Amino acid sequence: MRDYGCGYDFQIVVSDKQVYAIEVKGFLEDEGGILITGKEWETAGTMKTDYYLVLVGNIDKDPVITVINNPYEKLFPKRNLQTIIQVNWAVSSTEIRKLKSNL
């Protein structure tokens, strides 16, 4: 589900009315902190007990799994606000017109 940008990695559909969301975070060590996107946190807040955060520690050796149901009510993350610079490239209509005339 992560390719759809819906705020979680996997979903389990039990019925038309029951869908569970699962977000997975992994660590190379036994434990560690995590980053949660705004969309993940918003979705956790909306879905409440239907949202699960799965932490997988020691992922490359002997994985240890911790499941947190309704992380929105159980965790208290610190909000980090970032300004992002985005680069765009513009091609003028004149340049496109010149290219068309040379084709």
Secondary structure, 3 states (H helix, E strand, C coil): CHHHCCCCCEEEEEECCEEEEEEEEECCCCCCCCCCCHHHHHHHHHHHHHEEEEEEECCCCCCEEEEEECHHHHCCCCCCCCCCCCCCCCCCHHHHHHHHHCC
